[in-house]
Every structure is written in C-alpha cells, then in structure tokens.
C-alpha cells in the first residue's frame, strides 16, 4: 500500500464513538484522524471528500484470530506455489468485511510446518497484518477440537524456544492448556517475548485455571469452545472465565459470535457476567470464509462447509468458522448490545489485548484512520486503512477496489 498524504474529509457520517453515536464530519491527514466536528461544522480543505450520507462510521475491526479466508489458509500457504497470493486472498476476504487489522493464526502442526507458516506471515509487510497468533501445539487431547491430534505436544521450554526463535517480535498471542505439565513454566517465557499468554483447548480444573491467571495468563481463547465446561461441583475453565475477577485477574475472553459456536442465550449470560469491555469478538475464520459451501481443508484435515457451519468430515466437530466481523457486530447488536458496546468488542477490546489502544480501536483525534463505513443493515460500503480507501467489489469478485 502507498503512504497516503492527501487530506480526506468524510462528511455526514453517524460516528460510532466509544459510548455514543452522533452525526459528524471527520478529517483525515497523514493517515491519522486529524479533526472531528459536528455535522456541517468542519471547514477544511481536502483533496478528497467522501459523503457518508448518514451511514455509520466505526473504528476498523480488529480480528485477533484468523486462520484463513477467500480460499486461503495461513497453515497451508507455505505449501502453495504462490504463498503470498494465498495470504492476499485471506487479507482481502476480511478487509472487504471491515477488518483493518488481523493476526495470522497458525494452528497445531509439526514445528517445521508452523515455523514455515510464521515465516511467510512475518515476511509479508502489510498494514492489515498485526502479527502472529500461535494456537498450539501445547493443548489437551481431550479438548483439541479441530487441532490436528498427531502434532499435540507436552509443553517444554526447549520446544517453545525452537518454535518461536526468530519470530519473537511478530508473535502477539500464544495459546496453551495450563494444566499440562510444564505449561505454567512457559508463561514467563511467553510474556518475555512480548506476547499475551492465552488459555485454550484446555481441560483444566477451576483451580488450575485460576493459578494460570495469577501467574500471567491474560486471555481466554474462544470462550465456551475447546475448554472444560461448567459443572456445579467443578466450574472448570469456563467457570474461571466467567468469574469476572472474583477469584483472579478479570481477563478478556474471545468470542465467536456466529450463534453456532455459542448460543445467543449463552452470549447474553456472558455479557451479564463479564460486560462488553471484557469480550473480544473474533471470527476464528478458515479458508472457506467468503467462498460458499463445499469441501475445504484446515491444517490438512478435510472440512465440510454447509449451511454456514464448518465441520470436520471425520467426526462432525466444529472446525473454525466462516464468520466475518461485520456479521459478528450485527449479531451482537441483535443479541442485545448497543452499537457502541458491540463496536468496542470488535475494535477497542482487541486493541487493548494487542497493546495498541493508543493508536487504534476508537474514533479519536490522533489515532490511525482505520475506519469502516456501513449502512443500517451492516452492509460494508467502504473501508479505510491509514486513510487509504477501499470499496467492496462487485458480487463474484474477491479483490477490493483501491480508490485513488
């Protein structure tokens, strides 16, 4: 992407701010939000004007957990003749739905396969790529979900070092099962490279989970899914996640808000217990996202996509999703959140997890002009990254149109 230098004036938008929605105008300069005024009050010269005509303008969505999209998958990209094109398909599939920052998520595989995927992600200089999410390989076999079982490993420091060596700056989140022998010893090592330790695919007890929180775990991977469920005599991982700080640090949870992975009723319970500011919307999207029904692959495993659900052909387990962030936002509003609350879960909460809240996640002066414009039905009309503007393509196309 080119570095935008022109000034852009967005007029007559409904600005989705942290706590309210108000009509206003917004000026972008040098890729940043330069000024925000009430509608009609912003008088400034600009090389380009965008008439929002009453559409919503929100912070760009930040999706921490993306395996693929547009037919591409991060794990499989190194095996393709044109791996960079594979990544471009993923980025475009999510950009056209309002995602301005995402983490390339690498699921369990051999150390060589995982490192090859990380190498391709790290080599790609693209403002939409916020880094790497390592989902594995130190997971519980009982709660593996769609993680390839042949490559699950017991945690140990040497294996961890071999896995992350050379990618310390790019890895932003590292998910593991804290009950496994040696897992707690890895938490300081994960934090030392600047990554967030997450609890995922775990069969831990309530006490084991609380211990992990007290020793540095800071996030729950796709809450309700891939974790020991709640029981009145053993609350498990889920019980600790829902405790909202009563027994340990009140850390955020990832949520796949497609209504399939977690029922609307369970989501409402989650919101009552945690609040929107501790819920981080993710897609957990796989290659089929934006592609339609059919047979696909996830980490080398056959996945069947039908009626909006992705399931392993082998046993019918949910295998990632075909969700996009615009749909997740819409669903959360339908599940009872206000638009500002849902937008915080889609932008500000993940920005805090990544430690980039000072630059991204909300419409405020001085922050990056990463923005998404959408209508009443949540249909994305335009996306901006650092002030550079894109429009969704015509039906049947998978490439965004860059606006000059």
C-alpha positions in Angstrom: 0.0 0.0 0.0 1.1 3.5 -0.7 1.6 6.0 2.1 -1.4 8.4 1.9 -0.6 12.1 2.0 -3.8 13.6 0.8 -6.3 15.0 3.2 -9.7 13.3 3.2 -12.9 14.7 4.5 -15.7 12.3 5.5 -19.0 14.2 5.7 -22.4 13.5 7.2 -21.5 10.2 9.0 -23.0 8.7 12.0 -19.8 8.4 14.1 -19.7 5.3 16.3 -17.7 6.6 19.2 -16.8 4.8 22.4 -20.1 5.5 24.2 -22.5 7.1 21.8 -23.4 7.6 18.1 -23.6 11.2 16.8 -23.7 12.9 13.4 -20.5 14.4 12.4 -17.7 15.1 10.0 -14.1 13.7 10.2 -10.9 14.9 8.6 -8.0 12.5 7.8 -4.5 13.8 7.3 -1.2 11.9 7.0 -3.1 8.7 7.6 -4.4 9.9 11.0 -7.7 11.2 12.3 -6.9 14.9 12.4 -10.3 16.5 13.4 -13.8 15.5 14.4 -16.6 18.0 14.4 -20.4 18.1 14.4 -22.0 17.7 11.0 -21.5 20.8 8.9 -19.1 22.4 11.3 -15.8 21.0 9.9 -14.4 23.6 7.5 -11.2 22.3 5.9 -9.6 21.9 2.5 -9.2 18.4 1.4 -8.1 16.7 -1.8 -10.9 14.1 -1.4 -14.3 14.1 0.0 -16.4 11.1 1.0 -20.1 11.7 1.5 -21.3 9.2 4.1 -24.9 10.3 3.6 -25.8 9.1 7.1 -24.0 5.8 7.1 -22.3 4.6 10.2 -18.6 5.2 10.5 -16.9 3.0 13.1 -13.3 2.1 14.0 -12.0 -0.6 11.8 -12.5 -4.1 13.1 -9.5 -5.9 14.8 -9.8 -9.7 14.5 -7.2 -11.4 16.7 -8.0 -14.9 15.5 -8.0 -15.7 11.7 -6.9 -19.0 10.1 -7.9 -18.1 6.6 -10.4 -16.8 4.1 -11.0 -16.3 0.4 -9.8 -19.9 -0.2 -6.5 -19.4 1.6 -5.2 -20.7 4.9 -2.1 -19.5 6.8 -1.0 -23.0 7.7 -1.3 -24.2 4.1 0.2 -21.0 2.4 3.8 -22.2 2.6 2.8 -25.4 0.7 1.4 -23.4 -2.3 3.5 -22.3 -5.2 2.4 -18.7 -4.6 2.1 -18.5 -0.9 2.0 -14.7 -0.9 -1.1 -14.8 -3.2 -2.7 -17.2 -0.7 -2.2 -14.6 2.1 -3.5 -11.8 -0.2 -6.7 -13.8 -0.6 -7.1 -14.1 3.1 -6.5 -10.4 3.8 -8.9 -9.3 1.0 -11.6 -11.6 2.2 -11.6 -9.9 5.6 -10.8 -6.4 4.5 -13.9 -6.3 2.4 -15.9 -7.1 5.6 -14.4 -4.3 7.6 -11.4 -5.9 9.3 -8.5 -3.5 9.2 -6.1 -5.5 11.5 -5.9 -9.2 11.9 -3.5 -11.7 13.4 -2.4 -14.6 11.1 -3.3 -17.6 13.2 -1.2 -20.7 13.0 -2.8 -23.9 14.4 -1.1 -27.0 15.6 1.2 -28.8 13.2 4.8 -30.0 13.1 7.3 -27.4 14.4 8.6 -27.2 10.8 5.2 -26.5 9.4 4.3 -24.0 12.0 7.6 -22.1 11.5 7.1 -22.1 7.7 3.7 -20.5 8.1 5.1 -17.9 10.6 8.0 -17.2 8.2 5.6 -16.4 5.4 3.4 -14.2 7.6 6.4 -12.3 9.1 7.8 -11.7 5.7 4.6 -10.0 4.4 4.8 -6.3 5.0 1.1 -5.3 5.0 -0.6 -2.8 7.4 -3.5 -5.2 7.8 -1.3 -7.9 9.3 -0.9 -7.2 13.0 1.3 -10.2 13.8 1.0 -13.9 14.6 -1.3 -15.9 16.9 0.1 -19.3 17.8 -2.8 -21.6 18.6 -0.9 -24.7 19.7 0.8 -27.1 19.9 0.6 -27.4 23.7 -3.0 -28.4 24.1 -5.2 -31.0 25.8 -6.1 -34.0 23.7 -9.5 -34.1 25.4 -10.3 -30.6 24.3 -8.4 -30.5 21.0 -11.4 -29.5 18.9 -10.2 -29.2 15.3 -6.5 -29.1 16.3 -4.6 -31.9 14.4 -4.1 -34.5 17.2 -0.9 -36.1 15.8 1.1 -32.9 16.5 -0.1 -32.1 20.0 2.9 -31.8 22.4 3.7 -31.7 26.1 4.9 -28.2 27.0 8.6 -27.7 27.5 10.8 -24.7 27.3 13.3 -26.0 24.7 10.5 -26.9 22.3 9.0 -23.4 22.9 12.3 -21.7 22.1 12.7 -23.8 18.9 9.2 -22.9 17.8 9.4 -19.1 18.4 13.1 -18.4 17.6 13.4 -15.6 15.1 9.7 -14.6 15.4 9.7 -13.2 18.9 8.7 -9.7 17.7 5.9 -10.9 15.4 4.1 -13.3 17.9 1.4 -11.4 19.7 -0.6 -14.3 21.3 0.4 -17.8 22.4 -2.4 -20.1 23.5 -1.8 -23.2 25.6 -3.5 -25.6 28.1 -2.2 -24.6 31.5 -3.0 -27.9 33.2 -0.3 -29.8 31.2 2.9 -30.5 32.9 5.4 -27.7 32.2 2.8 -25.2 30.9 3.0 -22.8 33.8 6.7 -22.6 33.4 6.2 -21.3 29.9 4.0 -18.3 30.9 7.0 -16.1 31.8 8.8 -17.1 28.6 5.7 -16.1 26.6 5.5 -12.7 28.3 9.2 -12.2 27.9 8.9 -12.2 24.1 6.1 -9.6 24.4 3.2 -12.0 23.6 0.0 -12.5 25.5 -0.4 -15.9 27.1 -3.9 -17.3 26.4 -5.8 -20.3 27.8 -7.2 -22.5 25.2 -8.1 -26.1 24.2 -7.8 -26.9 27.9 -9.3 -29.5 30.3 -8.0 -27.6 33.4 -9.9 -27.5 36.6 -11.2 -24.3 38.1 -8.2 -24.1 40.5 -5.7 -24.9 37.8 -7.1 -22.1 35.6 -7.1 -19.6 38.4 -3.5 -20.4 39.1 -2.6 -19.8 35.5 -4.4 -16.4 35.7 -2.5 -15.5 38.8 0.8 -16.5 37.1 0.3 -14.4 34.0 -2.3 -15.8 31.6 -4.2 -12.8 30.1 -6.8 -14.1 27.6 -9.2 -17.0 27.1 -9.2 -18.5 23.6 -12.8 -18.7 22.0 -14.7 -18.9 25.3 -17.1 -21.8 25.8 -15.3 -23.7 22.9 -12.4 -26.0 23.4 -12.5 -25.8 27.2 -13.7 -27.7 30.2 -17.3 -26.7 30.8 -19.1 -25.5 33.9 -20.3 -28.0 36.5 -21.7 -27.0 39.8 -19.1 -29.0 41.7 -16.2 -28.3 39.3 -16.6 -24.9 37.5 -13.7 -25.7 35.2 -12.1 -23.3 32.7 -15.4 -21.8 31.8 -16.3 -21.1 35.4 -13.0 -19.2 35.9 -13.5 -17.3 32.6 -17.0 -16.2 33.8 -15.9 -15.3 37.3 -15.2 -11.7 36.3 -12.2 -11.2 38.7 -13.8 -12.7 41.7 -11.1 -15.3 42.0 -8.3 -13.9 39.9 -7.5 -11.3 37.3 -10.5 -10.3 35.2 -9.1 -11.0 31.8 -10.9 -10.7 28.4 -12.4 -13.6 26.5 -12.5 -14.2 22.8 -16.0 -14.9 21.4 -17.1 -16.4 18.1 -20.5 -14.6 17.8 -22.0 -16.6 15.0 -24.8 -18.1 17.0 -23.5 -21.6 16.3 -20.3 -21.9 18.4 -22.2 -20.2 21.3 -25.9 -19.9 21.6 -27.4 -16.4 21.9 -28.6 -17.2 25.4 -25.1 -18.2 26.5 -23.7 -15.0 24.9 -26.3 -12.9 26.9 -25.1 -14.7 30.1 -21.5 -14.0 29.2 -22.3 -10.3 28.7 -24.2 -10.1 32.0 -21.2 -11.6 33.9 -18.3 -10.0 32.0 -19.6 -6.9 30.2 -18.8 -5.9 26.7 -15.5 -4.4 27.6 -14.1 -7.9 28.5 -15.5 -9.6 25.4 -13.3 -9.6 22.3 -15.0 -10.5 19.1 -13.1 -12.9 16.8 -14.1 -14.9 13.7 -11.7 -17.9 14.0 -12.3 -17.9 10.3 -11.0 -20.6 8.0 -10.3 -20.9 4.2 -14.0 -21.2 3.2 -14.9 -17.7 4.6 -16.4 -15.7 1.7 -16.3 -18.8 -0.6 -19.5 -20.7 -0.2 -20.4 -24.3 0.6 -18.1 -27.2 -0.2 -15.1 -29.2 0.9 -12.1 -27.4 2.3 -9.0 -28.0 4.5 -8.0 -26.9 7.9 -4.5 -27.9 9.0 -4.6 -30.7 6.4 -7.9 -32.1 7.7 -11.0 -32.3 5.5 -13.7 -29.8 6.4 -17.2 -29.7 5.1 -19.0 -26.3 4.9 -22.7 -26.4 4.8 -25.5 -24.0 6.0 -22.9 -21.6 7.4 -21.1 -24.2 9.5 -17.7 -25.7 9.1 -17.2 -29.2 10.5 -14.6 -31.9 10.3 -15.5 -34.5 7.8 -14.1 -37.2 10.2 -16.3 -36.6 13.2 -18.5 -33.6 12.7 -16.7 -31.4 15.2 -16.9 -27.6 14.6 -13.8 -26.7 12.6 -13.1 -23.0 12.8 -15.9 -20.8 11.2 -16.9 -18.9 8.1 -17.9 -15.8 10.2 -16.8 -12.3 9.3 -16.5 -9.4 11.7 -19.3 -7.3 10.2 -21.7 -10.2 10.8 -20.3 -10.7 14.3 -21.0 -7.0 15.0 -24.6 -7.2 13.7 -25.2 -10.4 15.7 -24.0 -8.8 18.9 -26.4 -5.9 18.4 -29.2 -8.4 17.8 -28.2 -10.2 21.0 -28.8 -7.0 23.0 -25.7 -4.8 22.9 -25.8 -1.2 21.8 -23.8 -0.4 18.7 -21.1 1.4 20.6 -20.8 -1.6 23.0 -20.6 -4.0 20.1 -18.0 -1.8 18.3 -15.8 -1.7 21.4 -15.8 -5.5 21.4 -14.9 -5.5 17.8 -12.2 -2.8 17.9 -11.2 -1.3 21.3 -11.0 -4.5 23.4 -8.8 -6.4 20.9 -6.7 -3.2 20.5 -6.1 -3.3 24.3 -5.1 -7.0 24.1 -2.5 -6.1 21.4 -1.3 -3.1 23.4 -2.1 -0.7 20.5 -5.0 1.2 22.2 -3.1 4.4 21.8 -3.2 4.1 18.0 -6.2 2.0 17.1 -9.6 0.8 18.3 -11.7 4.0 18.6 -12.6 7.2 16.7 -10.4 9.8 18.4 -8.1 12.5 17.2 -4.6 11.4 16.5 -5.4 7.7 16.1 -4.8 5.8 12.9 -7.5 6.4 10.2 -8.5 2.7 10.2 -12.3 3.0 9.6 -15.3 1.1 8.2 -18.4 2.7 6.8 -21.6 0.6 6.8 -25.3 1.0 6.4 -28.3 0.3 8.6 -28.2 -3.4 7.6 -24.4 -3.6 8.5 -23.5 -3.9 4.8 -19.9 -2.6 4.4 -19.7 0.3 2.0 -16.1 1.4 2.4 -13.0 0.5 4.4 -10.0 2.7 5.2 -6.6 1.7 6.5 -4.4 4.5 7.4 -6.6 6.8 5.4 -6.4 4.7 2.2 -9.8 3.9 0.9 -11.2 0.6 -0.4 -14.7 -0.4 -1.6 -16.1 -3.9 -1.6 -16.0 -5.5 -5.1 -19.0 -6.5 -7.2 -20.6 -9.9 -6.5 -18.4 -12.8 -7.6 -15.1 -10.9 -7.2 -12.7 -11.3 -4.3 -10.5 -8.3 -4.8 -11.1 -4.9 -3.2 -11.0 -1.8 -5.4 -8.4 0.7 -4.2 -9.8 4.3 -4.6 -7.2 6.7 -6.0 
